[in-house]
């Protein structure tokens, strides 16, 4: 069940952007698995884990789906952080 969906537009080649995102997510204590077409990620927050997936929908455009989040953590905060990981 998706809790929140949004679209991001990468600012560099997908393979490079996703490798950078993988490095940033792992530095933050999270995990990411997949390839440049689709995958899943999770990461810790002070309130609990966030889990989600990504899927390429067109060239540099990706749909992000947040599937699990702590009740008290606003989706706007999660979206902002996920955008930071994928577009930096």
mmCIF file as gemmi writes it, N, C-alpha and C atoms, coordinates in Angstrom:
data_model
loop_
_atom_site.group_PDB
_atom_site.id
_atom_site.type_symbol
_atom_site.label_atom_id
_atom_site.label_alt_id
_atom_site.label_comp_id
_atom_site.label_asym_id
_atom_site.label_entity_id
_atom_site.label_seq_id
_atom_site.pdbx_PDB_ins_code
_atom_site.Cartn_x
_atom_site.Cartn_y
_atom_site.Cartn_z
_atom_site.occupancy
_atom_site.B_iso_or_equiv
_atom_site.pdbx_formal_charge
_atom_site.auth_seq_id
_atom_site.auth_asym_id
_atom_site.pdbx_PDB_model_num
ATOM 1 N N . UNK Axp A 1 ? 0.837 -1.183 0 1 0 ? 1 A 1
ATOM 2 C CA . UNK Axp A 1 ? 0 0 0 1 0 ? 1 A 1
ATOM 3 C C . UNK Axp A 1 ? 0.882 1.246 0 1 0 ? 1 A 1
ATOM 4 N N . UNK Axp A 2 ? 0.651 2.125 -0.934 1 0 ? 2 A 1
ATOM 5 C CA . UNK Axp A 2 ? 1.437 3.349 -1.017 1 0 ? 2 A 1
ATOM 6 C C . UNK Axp A 2 ? 0.835 4.408 -0.099 1 0 ? 2 A 1
ATOM 7 N N . UNK Axp A 3 ? 1.697 5.017 0.669 1 0 ? 3 A 1
ATOM 8 C CA . UNK Axp A 3 ? 1.272 6.108 1.526 1 0 ? 3 A 1
ATOM 9 C C . UNK Axp A 3 ? 1.401 7.452 0.823 1 0 ? 3 A 1
ATOM 10 N N . UNK Axp A 4 ? 2.409 7.529 -0.042 1 0 ? 4 A 1
ATOM 11 C CA . UNK Axp A 4 ? 2.68 8.809 -0.691 1 0 ? 4 A 1
ATOM 12 C C . UNK Axp A 4 ? 3.455 8.55 -1.975 1 0 ? 4 A 1
ATOM 13 N N . UNK Axp A 5 ? 3.065 9.202 -3.039 1 0 ? 5 A 1
ATOM 14 C CA . UNK Axp A 5 ? 3.748 9.102 -4.339 1 0 ? 5 A 1
ATOM 15 C C . UNK Axp A 5 ? 4.15 10.496 -4.791 1 0 ? 5 A 1
ATOM 16 N N . UNK Axp A 6 ? 5.313 10.572 -5.395 1 0 ? 6 A 1
ATOM 17 C CA . UNK Axp A 6 ? 5.731 11.823 -6.013 1 0 ? 6 A 1
ATOM 18 C C . UNK Axp A 6 ? 6.732 11.512 -7.112 1 0 ? 6 A 1
ATOM 19 N N . UNK Axp A 7 ? 6.969 12.478 -7.969 1 0 ? 7 A 1
ATOM 20 C CA . UNK Axp A 7 ? 7.863 12.31 -9.113 1 0 ? 7 A 1
ATOM 21 C C . UNK Axp A 7 ? 9.05 13.24 -8.941 1 0 ? 7 A 1
ATOM 22 N N . UNK Axp A 8 ? 10.226 12.711 -9.268 1 0 ? 8 A 1
ATOM 23 C CA . UNK Axp A 8 ? 11.432 13.541 -9.255 1 0 ? 8 A 1
ATOM 24 C C . UNK Axp A 8 ? 12.043 13.534 -10.653 1 0 ? 8 A 1
ATOM 25 N N . UNK Axp A 9 ? 12.718 14.6 -10.972 1 0 ? 9 A 1
ATOM 26 C CA . UNK Axp A 9 ? 13.444 14.72 -12.225 1 0 ? 9 A 1
ATOM 27 C C . UNK Axp A 9 ? 14.921 14.799 -11.872 1 0 ? 9 A 1
ATOM 28 N N . UNK Axp A 10 ? 15.671 13.778 -12.274 1 0 ? 10 A 1
ATOM 29 C CA . UNK Axp A 10 ? 17.1 13.739 -11.953 1 0 ? 10 A 1
ATOM 30 C C . UNK Axp A 10 ? 17.835 14.824 -12.718 1 0 ? 10 A 1
ATOM 31 N N . UNK Axp A 11 ? 18.924 15.297 -12.131 1 0 ? 11 A 1
ATOM 32 C CA . UNK Axp A 11 ? 19.695 16.362 -12.772 1 0 ? 11 A 1
ATOM 33 C C . UNK Axp A 11 ? 20.991 15.853 -13.384 1 0 ? 11 A 1
ATOM 34 N N . UNK Axp A 12 ? 21.13 14.511 -13.472 1 0 ? 12 A 1
ATOM 35 C CA . UNK Axp A 12 ? 22.281 13.889 -14.129 1 0 ? 12 A 1
ATOM 36 C C . UNK Axp A 12 ? 21.874 12.512 -14.62 1 0 ? 12 A 1
ATOM 37 N N . UNK Axp A 13 ? 22.76 11.854 -15.338 1 0 ? 13 A 1
ATOM 38 C CA . UNK Axp A 13 ? 22.468 10.52 -15.867 1 0 ? 13 A 1
ATOM 39 C C . UNK Axp A 13 ? 21.916 9.619 -14.755 1 0 ? 13 A 1
ATOM 40 N N . UNK Axp A 14 ? 20.86 8.857 -15.039 1 0 ? 14 A 1
ATOM 41 C CA . UNK Axp A 14 ? 20.252 8.018 -14.008 1 0 ? 14 A 1
ATOM 42 C C . UNK Axp A 14 ? 21.228 7.089 -13.282 1 0 ? 14 A 1
ATOM 43 N N . UNK Axp A 15 ? 22.122 6.451 -14.009 1 0 ? 15 A 1
ATOM 44 C CA . UNK Axp A 15 ? 23.066 5.53 -13.364 1 0 ? 15 A 1
ATOM 45 C C . UNK Axp A 15 ? 23.941 6.267 -12.353 1 0 ? 15 A 1
ATOM 46 N N . UNK Axp A 16 ? 24.366 7.464 -12.695 1 0 ? 16 A 1
ATOM 47 C CA . UNK Axp A 16 ? 25.214 8.26 -11.805 1 0 ? 16 A 1
ATOM 48 C C . UNK Axp A 16 ? 24.395 8.768 -10.621 1 0 ? 16 A 1
ATOM 49 N N . UNK Axp A 17 ? 23.207 9.303 -10.895 1 0 ? 17 A 1
ATOM 50 C CA . UNK Axp A 17 ? 22.347 9.826 -9.825 1 0 ? 17 A 1
ATOM 51 C C . UNK Axp A 17 ? 21.989 8.728 -8.826 1 0 ? 17 A 1
ATOM 52 N N . UNK Axp A 18 ? 21.691 7.539 -9.319 1 0 ? 18 A 1
ATOM 53 C CA . UNK Axp A 18 ? 21.306 6.451 -8.416 1 0 ? 18 A 1
ATOM 54 C C . UNK Axp A 18 ? 22.505 5.933 -7.626 1 0 ? 18 A 1
ATOM 55 N N . UNK Axp A 19 ? 23.673 5.935 -8.221 1 0 ? 19 A 1
ATOM 56 C CA . UNK Axp A 19 ? 24.882 5.54 -7.481 1 0 ? 19 A 1
ATOM 57 C C . UNK Axp A 19 ? 25.158 6.564 -6.378 1 0 ? 19 A 1
ATOM 58 N N . UNK Axp A 20 ? 25.011 7.845 -6.691 1 0 ? 20 A 1
ATOM 59 C CA . UNK Axp A 20 ? 25.175 8.892 -5.681 1 0 ? 20 A 1
ATOM 60 C C . UNK Axp A 20 ? 24.135 8.743 -4.572 1 0 ? 20 A 1
ATOM 61 N N . UNK Axp A 21 ? 22.877 8.464 -4.958 1 0 ? 21 A 1
ATOM 62 C CA . UNK Axp A 21 ? 21.811 8.27 -3.971 1 0 ? 21 A 1
ATOM 63 C C . UNK Axp A 21 ? 22.125 7.073 -3.081 1 0 ? 21 A 1
ATOM 64 N N . UNK Axp A 22 ? 22.611 6.006 -3.687 1 0 ? 22 A 1
ATOM 65 C CA . UNK Axp A 22 ? 22.985 4.814 -2.914 1 0 ? 22 A 1
ATOM 66 C C . UNK Axp A 22 ? 24.048 5.168 -1.871 1 0 ? 22 A 1
ATOM 67 N N . UNK Axp A 23 ? 25.053 5.906 -2.263 1 0 ? 23 A 1
ATOM 68 C CA . UNK Axp A 23 ? 26.106 6.307 -1.326 1 0 ? 23 A 1
ATOM 69 C C . UNK Axp A 23 ? 25.546 7.154 -0.184 1 0 ? 23 A 1
ATOM 70 N N . UNK Axp A 24 ? 24.695 8.108 -0.513 1 0 ? 24 A 1
ATOM 71 C CA . UNK Axp A 24 ? 24.12 8.985 0.512 1 0 ? 24 A 1
ATOM 72 C C . UNK Axp A 24 ? 23.184 8.22 1.458 1 0 ? 24 A 1
ATOM 73 N N . UNK Axp A 25 ? 22.368 7.345 0.899 1 0 ? 25 A 1
ATOM 74 C CA . UNK Axp A 25 ? 21.444 6.558 1.725 1 0 ? 25 A 1
ATOM 75 C C . UNK Axp A 25 ? 22.227 5.645 2.661 1 0 ? 25 A 1
ATOM 76 N N . UNK Axp A 26 ? 23.268 5.014 2.165 1 0 ? 26 A 1
ATOM 77 C CA . UNK Axp A 26 ? 24.091 4.122 3.012 1 0 ? 26 A 1
ATOM 78 C C . UNK Axp A 26 ? 24.829 4.907 4.089 1 0 ? 26 A 1
ATOM 79 N N . UNK Axp A 27 ? 25.313 6.093 3.752 1 0 ? 27 A 1
ATOM 80 C CA . UNK Axp A 27 ? 25.963 6.944 4.763 1 0 ? 27 A 1
ATOM 81 C C . UNK Axp A 27 ? 25.007 7.289 5.895 1 0 ? 27 A 1
ATOM 82 N N . UNK Axp A 28 ? 23.717 7.417 5.559 1 0 ? 28 A 1
ATOM 83 C CA . UNK Axp A 28 ? 22.696 7.757 6.55 1 0 ? 28 A 1
ATOM 84 C C . UNK Axp A 28 ? 22.199 6.522 7.309 1 0 ? 28 A 1
ATOM 85 N N . UNK Axp A 29 ? 22.783 5.357 7.015 1 0 ? 29 A 1
ATOM 86 C CA . UNK Axp A 29 ? 22.401 4.139 7.722 1 0 ? 29 A 1
ATOM 87 C C . UNK Axp A 29 ? 21.302 3.342 7.056 1 0 ? 29 A 1
ATOM 88 N N . UNK Axp A 30 ? 20.954 3.689 5.83 1 0 ? 30 A 1
ATOM 89 C CA . UNK Axp A 30 ? 19.889 3 5.128 1 0 ? 30 A 1
ATOM 90 C C . UNK Axp A 30 ? 20.396 1.989 4.118 1 0 ? 30 A 1
ATOM 91 N N . UNK Axp A 31 ? 19.467 1.398 3.383 1 0 ? 31 A 1
ATOM 92 C CA . UNK Axp A 31 ? 19.791 0.437 2.343 1 0 ? 31 A 1
ATOM 93 C C . UNK Axp A 31 ? 19.055 0.807 1.069 1 0 ? 31 A 1
ATOM 94 N N . UNK Axp A 32 ? 19.63 0.409 -0.044 1 0 ? 32 A 1
ATOM 95 C CA . UNK Axp A 32 ? 18.978 0.601 -1.343 1 0 ? 32 A 1
ATOM 96 C C . UNK Axp A 32 ? 19.38 -0.571 -2.22 1 0 ? 32 A 1
ATOM 97 N N . UNK Axp A 33 ? 18.403 -1.126 -2.905 1 0 ? 33 A 1
ATOM 98 C CA . UNK Axp A 33 ? 18.633 -2.257 -3.8 1 0 ? 33 A 1
ATOM 99 C C . UNK Axp A 33 ? 17.879 -2.011 -5.086 1 0 ? 33 A 1
ATOM 100 N N . UNK Axp A 34 ? 18.509 -2.326 -6.204 1 0 ? 34 A 1
ATOM 101 C CA . UNK Axp A 34 ? 17.844 -2.157 -7.482 1 0 ? 34 A 1
ATOM 102 C C . UNK Axp A 34 ? 18.82 -1.739 -8.552 1 0 ? 34 A 1
ATOM 103 N N . UNK Axp A 35 ? 18.282 -1.195 -9.62 1 0 ? 35 A 1
ATOM 104 C CA . UNK Axp A 35 ? 19.099 -0.749 -10.732 1 0 ? 35 A 1
ATOM 105 C C . UNK Axp A 35 ? 18.564 0.601 -11.22 1 0 ? 35 A 1
ATOM 106 N N . UNK Axp A 36 ? 18.969 1.006 -12.417 1 0 ? 36 A 1
ATOM 107 C CA . UNK Axp A 36 ? 18.543 2.328 -12.882 1 0 ? 36 A 1
ATOM 108 C C . UNK Axp A 36 ? 17.083 2.355 -13.339 1 0 ? 36 A 1
ATOM 109 N N . UNK Axp A 37 ? 16.437 1.214 -13.396 1 0 ? 37 A 1
ATOM 110 C CA . UNK Axp A 37 ? 15.024 1.153 -13.808 1 0 ? 37 A 1
ATOM 111 C C . UNK Axp A 37 ? 14.072 1.148 -12.615 1 0 ? 37 A 1
ATOM 112 N N . UNK Axp A 38 ? 14.414 0.387 -11.556 1 0 ? 38 A 1
ATOM 113 C CA . UNK Axp A 38 ? 13.548 0.304 -10.387 1 0 ? 38 A 1
ATOM 114 C C . UNK Axp A 38 ? 14.307 -0.284 -9.207 1 0 ? 38 A 1
ATOM 115 N N . UNK Axp A 39 ? 13.789 -0.042 -8.025 1 0 ? 39 A 1
ATOM 116 C CA . UNK Axp A 39 ? 14.423 -0.565 -6.825 1 0 ? 39 A 1
ATOM 117 C C . UNK Axp A 39 ? 13.659 -0.169 -5.578 1 0 ? 39 A 1
ATOM 118 N N . UNK Axp A 40 ? 14.243 -0.511 -4.445 1 0 ? 40 A 1
ATOM 119 C CA . UNK Axp A 40 ? 13.627 -0.223 -3.148 1 0 ? 40 A 1
ATOM 120 C C . UNK Axp A 40 ? 14.672 0.336 -2.207 1 0 ? 40 A 1
ATOM 121 N N . UNK Axp A 41 ? 14.226 1.108 -1.233 1 0 ? 41 A 1
ATOM 122 C CA . UNK Axp A 41 ? 15.134 1.696 -0.257 1 0 ? 41 A 1
ATOM 123 C C . UNK Axp A 41 ? 14.467 1.73 1.107 1 0 ? 41 A 1
ATOM 124 N N . UNK Axp A 42 ? 15.283 1.833 2.129 1 0 ? 42 A 1
ATOM 125 C CA . UNK Axp A 42 ? 14.777 2.031 3.486 1 0 ? 42 A 1
ATOM 126 C C . UNK Axp A 42 ? 15.837 2.787 4.265 1 0 ? 42 A 1
ATOM 127 N N . UNK Axp A 43 ? 15.391 3.458 5.307 1 0 ? 43 A 1
ATOM 128 C CA . UNK Axp A 43 ? 16.328 4.22 6.115 1 0 ? 43 A 1
ATOM 129 C C . UNK Axp A 43 ? 15.749 4.548 7.47 1 0 ? 43 A 1
ATOM 130 N N . UNK Axp A 44 ? 16.651 4.695 8.43 1 0 ? 44 A 1
ATOM 131 C CA . UNK Axp A 44 ? 16.21 5.01 9.784 1 0 ? 44 A 1
ATOM 132 C C . UNK Axp A 44 ? 15.947 6.502 9.963 1 0 ? 44 A 1
ATOM 133 N N . UNK Axp A 45 ? 15.029 6.802 10.859 1 0 ? 45 A 1
ATOM 134 C CA . UNK Axp A 45 ? 14.797 8.163 11.324 1 0 ? 45 A 1
ATOM 135 C C . UNK Axp A 45 ? 14.715 8.078 12.842 1 0 ? 45 A 1
ATOM 136 N N . UNK Axp A 46 ? 14.762 9.183 13.549 1 0 ? 46 A 1
ATOM 137 C CA . UNK Axp A 46 ? 14.609 9.123 15.002 1 0 ? 46 A 1
ATOM 138 C C . UNK Axp A 46 ? 13.259 8.536 15.442 1 0 ? 46 A 1
ATOM 139 N N . UNK Axp A 47 ? 12.279 8.533 14.528 1 0 ? 47 A 1
ATOM 140 C CA . UNK Axp A 47 ? 10.944 8.041 14.88 1 0 ? 47 A 1
ATOM 141 C C . UNK Axp A 47 ? 10.659 6.638 14.364 1 0 ? 47 A 1
ATOM 142 N N . UNK Axp A 48 ? 11.565 6.056 13.591 1 0 ? 48 A 1
ATOM 143 C CA . UNK Axp A 48 ? 11.367 4.731 13.011 1 0 ? 48 A 1
ATOM 144 C C . UNK Axp A 48 ? 11.814 4.696 11.56 1 0 ? 48 A 1
ATOM 145 N N . UNK Axp A 49 ? 11.659 3.557 10.926 1 0 ? 49 A 1
ATOM 146 C CA . UNK Axp A 49 ? 12.126 3.377 9.551 1 0 ? 49 A 1
ATOM 147 C C . UNK Axp A 49 ? 11.139 3.906 8.512 1 0 ? 49 A 1
ATOM 148 N N . UNK Axp A 50 ? 11.712 4.37 7.407 1 0 ? 50 A 1
ATOM 149 C CA . UNK Axp A 50 ? 10.967 4.746 6.216 1 0 ? 50 A 1
ATOM 150 C C . UNK Axp A 50 ? 11.345 3.74 5.136 1 0 ? 50 A 1
ATOM 151 N N . UNK Axp A 51 ? 10.342 3.263 4.4 1 0 ? 51 A 1
ATOM 152 C CA . UNK Axp A 51 ? 10.584 2.334 3.308 1 0 ? 51 A 1
ATOM 153 C C . UNK Axp A 51 ? 9.867 2.839 2.064 1 0 ? 51 A 1
ATOM 154 N N . UNK Axp A 52 ? 10.499 2.581 0.924 1 0 ? 52 A 1
ATOM 155 C CA . UNK Axp A 52 ? 9.879 3.015 -0.312 1 0 ? 52 A 1
ATOM 156 C C . UNK Axp A 52 ? 10.5 2.346 -1.517 1 0 ? 52 A 1
ATOM 157 N N . UNK Axp A 53 ? 10.023 2.751 -2.675 1 0 ? 53 A 1
ATOM 158 C CA . UNK Axp A 53 ? 10.55 2.218 -3.923 1 0 ? 53 A 1
ATOM 159 C C . UNK Axp A 53 ? 10.652 3.351 -4.939 1 0 ? 53 A 1
ATOM 160 N N . UNK Axp A 54 ? 11.396 3.073 -6.002 1 0 ? 54 A 1
ATOM 161 C CA . UNK Axp A 54 ? 11.517 4.023 -7.1 1 0 ? 54 A 1
ATOM 162 C C . UNK Axp A 54 ? 11.359 3.26 -8.408 1 0 ? 54 A 1
ATOM 163 N N . UNK Axp A 55 ? 10.87 3.959 -9.427 1 0 ? 55 A 1
ATOM 164 C CA . UNK Axp A 55 ? 10.683 3.347 -10.734 1 0 ? 55 A 1
ATOM 165 C C . UNK Axp A 55 ? 10.843 4.41 -11.807 1 0 ? 55 A 1
ATOM 166 N N . UNK Axp A 56 ? 11.663 4.116 -12.796 1 0 ? 56 A 1
ATOM 167 C CA . UNK Axp A 56 ? 11.845 5.051 -13.902 1 0 ? 56 A 1
ATOM 168 C C . UNK Axp A 56 ? 10.564 5.085 -14.728 1 0 ? 56 A 1
ATOM 169 N N . UNK Axp A 57 ? 10.063 6.292 -14.985 1 0 ? 57 A 1
ATOM 170 C CA . UNK Axp A 57 ? 8.862 6.407 -15.805 1 0 ? 57 A 1
ATOM 171 C C . UNK Axp A 57 ? 9.149 7.064 -17.155 1 0 ? 57 A 1
ATOM 172 N N . UNK Axp A 58 ? 10.266 7.788 -17.252 1 0 ? 58 A 1
ATOM 173 C CA . UNK Axp A 58 ? 10.666 8.372 -18.532 1 0 ? 58 A 1
ATOM 174 C C . UNK Axp A 58 ? 12.042 9.005 -18.382 1 0 ? 58 A 1
ATOM 175 N N . UNK Axp A 59 ? 12.996 8.549 -19.152 1 0 ? 59 A 1
ATOM 176 C CA . UNK Axp A 59 ? 14.356 9.092 -19.147 1 0 ? 59 A 1
ATOM 177 C C . UNK Axp A 59 ? 14.852 9.445 -17.742 1 0 ? 59 A 1
ATOM 178 N N . UNK Axp A 60 ? 14.817 10.711 -17.379 1 0 ? 60 A 1
ATOM 179 C CA . UNK Axp A 60 ? 15.34 11.186 -16.093 1 0 ? 60 A 1
ATOM 180 C C . UNK Axp A 60 ? 14.246 11.31 -15.025 1 0 ? 60 A 1
ATOM 181 N N . UNK Axp A 61 ? 13.043 10.882 -15.357 1 0 ? 61 A 1
ATOM 182 C CA . UNK Axp A 61 ? 11.896 11.037 -14.465 1 0 ? 61 A 1
ATOM 183 C C . UNK Axp A 61 ? 11.62 9.724 -13.712 1 0 ? 61 A 1
ATOM 184 N N . UNK Axp A 62 ? 11.486 9.848 -12.391 1 0 ? 62 A 1
ATOM 185 C CA . UNK Axp A 62 ? 11.259 8.674 -11.537 1 0 ? 62 A 1
ATOM 186 C C . UNK Axp A 62 ? 10.08 8.898 -10.612 1 0 ? 62 A 1
ATOM 187 N N . UNK Axp A 63 ? 9.297 7.846 -10.436 1 0 ? 63 A 1
ATOM 188 C CA . UNK Axp A 63 ? 8.234 7.874 -9.441 1 0 ? 63 A 1
ATOM 189 C C . UNK Axp A 63 ? 8.786 7.271 -8.152 1 0 ? 63 A 1
ATOM 190 N N . UNK Axp A 64 ? 8.585 7.988 -7.077 1 0 ? 64 A 1
ATOM 191 C CA . UNK Axp A 64 ? 8.981 7.524 -5.753 1 0 ? 64 A 1
ATOM 192 C C . UNK Axp A 64 ? 7.697 7.175 -5.001 1 0 ? 64 A 1
ATOM 193 N N . UNK Axp A 65 ? 7.688 6.001 -4.378 1 0 ? 65 A 1
ATOM 194 C CA . UNK Axp A 65 ? 6.525 5.568 -3.611 1 0 ? 65 A 1
ATOM 195 C C . UNK Axp A 65 ? 6.983 5.262 -2.189 1 0 ? 65 A 1
ATOM 196 N N . UNK Axp A 66 ? 6.445 5.992 -1.243 1 0 ? 66 A 1
ATOM 197 C CA . UNK Axp A 66 ? 6.724 5.728 0.175 1 0 ? 66 A 1
ATOM 198 C C . UNK Axp A 66 ? 5.692 4.692 0.627 1 0 ? 66 A 1
ATOM 199 N N . UNK Axp A 67 ? 6.179 3.539 1.07 1 0 ? 67 A 1
ATOM 200 C CA . UNK Axp A 67 ? 5.284 2.438 1.428 1 0 ? 67 A 1
ATOM 201 C C . UNK Axp A 67 ? 5.112 2.265 2.929 1 0 ? 67 A 1
ATOM 202 N N . UNK Axp A 68 ? 6.048 2.778 3.702 1 0 ? 68 A 1
ATOM 203 C CA . UNK Axp A 68 ? 5.971 2.628 5.152 1 0 ? 68 A 1
ATOM 204 C C . UNK Axp A 68 ? 6.715 3.787 5.797 1 0 ? 68 A 1
ATOM 205 N N . UNK Axp A 69 ? 6.107 4.355 6.841 1 0 ? 69 A 1
ATOM 206 C CA . UNK Axp A 69 ? 6.731 5.482 7.53 1 0 ? 69 A 1
ATOM 207 C C . UNK Axp A 69 ? 6.239 5.534 8.969 1 0 ? 69 A 1
ATOM 208 N N . UNK Axp A 70 ? 7.019 6.157 9.837 1 0 ? 70 A 1
ATOM 209 C CA . UNK Axp A 70 ? 6.54 6.374 11.206 1 0 ? 70 A 1
ATOM 210 C C . UNK Axp A 70 ? 5.31 7.28 11.198 1 0 ? 70 A 1
ATOM 211 N N . UNK Axp A 71 ? 4.361 6.98 12.033 1 0 ? 71 A 1
ATOM 212 C CA . UNK Axp A 71 ? 3.096 7.713 12.103 1 0 ? 71 A 1
ATOM 213 C C . UNK Axp A 71 ? 3.305 9.215 12.291 1 0 ? 71 A 1
ATOM 214 N N . UNK Axp A 72 ? 4.232 9.587 13.153 1 0 ? 72 A 1
ATOM 215 C CA . UNK Axp A 72 ? 4.411 11.003 13.49 1 0 ? 72 A 1
ATOM 216 C C . UNK Axp A 72 ? 5.305 11.785 12.523 1 0 ? 72 A 1
ATOM 217 N N . UNK Axp A 73 ? 5.892 11.104 11.554 1 0 ? 73 A 1
ATOM 218 C CA . UNK Axp A 73 ? 6.787 11.774 10.611 1 0 ? 73 A 1
ATOM 219 C C . UNK Axp A 73 ? 5.996 12.229 9.383 1 0 ? 73 A 1
ATOM 220 N N . UNK Axp A 74 ? 5.927 13.551 9.136 1 0 ? 74 A 1
ATOM 221 C CA . UNK Axp A 74 ? 5.148 14.057 8 1 0 ? 74 A 1
ATOM 222 C C . UNK Axp A 74 ? 5.726 13.603 6.656 1 0 ? 74 A 1
ATOM 223 N N . UNK Axp A 75 ? 4.856 13.303 5.705 1 0 ? 75 A 1
ATOM 224 C CA . UNK Axp A 75 ? 5.33 12.89 4.386 1 0 ? 75 A 1
ATOM 225 C C . UNK Axp A 75 ? 6.114 14.008 3.705 1 0 ? 75 A 1
ATOM 226 N N . UNK Axp A 76 ? 5.828 15.241 4.02 1 0 ? 76 A 1
ATOM 227 C CA . UNK Axp A 76 ? 6.579 16.349 3.425 1 0 ? 76 A 1
ATOM 228 C C . UNK Axp A 76 ? 8.047 16.301 3.836 1 0 ? 76 A 1
ATOM 229 N N . UNK Axp A 77 ? 8.315 15.91 5.063 1 0 ? 77 A 1
ATOM 230 C CA . UNK Axp A 77 ? 9.695 15.775 5.543 1 0 ? 77 A 1
ATOM 231 C C . UNK Axp A 77 ? 10.389 14.625 4.826 1 0 ? 77 A 1
ATOM 232 N N . UNK Axp A 78 ? 9.69 13.521 4.672 1 0 ? 78 A 1
ATOM 233 C CA . UNK Axp A 78 ? 10.253 12.357 3.981 1 0 ? 78 A 1
ATOM 234 C C . UNK Axp A 78 ? 10.53 12.704 2.523 1 0 ? 78 A 1
ATOM 235 N N . UNK Axp A 79 ? 9.578 13.336 1.868 1 0 ? 79 A 1
ATOM 236 C CA . UNK Axp A 79 ? 9.768 13.697 0.464 1 0 ? 79 A 1
ATOM 237 C C . UNK Axp A 79 ? 10.973 14.613 0.293 1 0 ? 79 A 1
ATOM 238 N N . UNK Axp A 80 ? 11.115 15.567 1.152 1 0 ? 80 A 1
ATOM 239 C CA . UNK Axp A 80 ? 12.246 16.482 1.084 1 0 ? 80 A 1
ATOM 240 C C . UNK Axp A 80 ? 13.575 15.742 1.219 1 0 ? 80 A 1
ATOM 241 N N . UNK Axp A 81 ? 13.641 14.822 2.156 1 0 ? 81 A 1
ATOM 242 C CA . UNK Axp A 81 ? 14.879 14.068 2.385 1 0 ? 81 A 1
ATOM 243 C C . UNK Axp A 81 ? 15.172 13.124 1.218 1 0 ? 81 A 1
ATOM 244 N N . UNK Axp A 82 ? 14.16 12.458 0.711 1 0 ? 82 A 1
ATOM 245 C CA . UNK Axp A 82 ? 14.36 11.555 -0.43 1 0 ? 82 A 1
ATOM 246 C C . UNK Axp A 82 ? 14.823 12.354 -1.641 1 0 ? 82 A 1
ATOM 247 N N . UNK Axp A 83 ? 14.235 13.509 -1.882 1 0 ? 83 A 1
ATOM 248 C CA . UNK Axp A 83 ? 14.681 14.374 -2.979 1 0 ? 83 A 1
ATOM 249 C C . UNK Axp A 83 ? 16.16 14.757 -2.805 1 0 ? 83 A 1
ATOM 250 N N . UNK Axp A 84 ? 16.548 15.042 -1.577 1 0 ? 84 A 1
ATOM 251 C CA . UNK Axp A 84 ? 17.937 15.409 -1.31 1 0 ? 84 A 1
ATOM 252 C C . UNK Axp A 84 ? 18.878 14.247 -1.664 1 0 ? 84 A 1
ATOM 253 N N . UNK Axp A 85 ? 18.47 13.025 -1.354 1 0 ? 85 A 1
ATOM 254 C CA . UNK Axp A 85 ? 19.301 11.863 -1.666 1 0 ? 85 A 1
ATOM 255 C C . UNK Axp A 85 ? 19.456 11.664 -3.171 1 0 ? 85 A 1
ATOM 256 N N . UNK Axp A 86 ? 18.359 11.819 -3.918 1 0 ? 86 A 1
ATOM 257 C CA . UNK Axp A 86 ? 18.375 11.538 -5.343 1 0 ? 86 A 1
ATOM 258 C C . UNK Axp A 86 ? 18.815 12.724 -6.198 1 0 ? 86 A 1
ATOM 259 N N . UNK Axp A 87 ? 18.639 13.939 -5.7 1 0 ? 87 A 1
ATOM 260 C CA . UNK Axp A 87 ? 18.998 15.131 -6.474 1 0 ? 87 A 1
ATOM 261 C C . UNK Axp A 87 ? 19.887 16.017 -5.617 1 0 ? 87 A 1
ATOM 262 N N . UNK Axp A 88 ? 21.138 15.86 -5.739 1 0 ? 88 A 1
ATOM 263 C CA . UNK Axp A 88 ? 22.054 16.708 -4.961 1 0 ? 88 A 1
ATOM 264 C C . UNK Axp A 88 ? 23.239 17.124 -5.784 1 0 ? 88 A 1
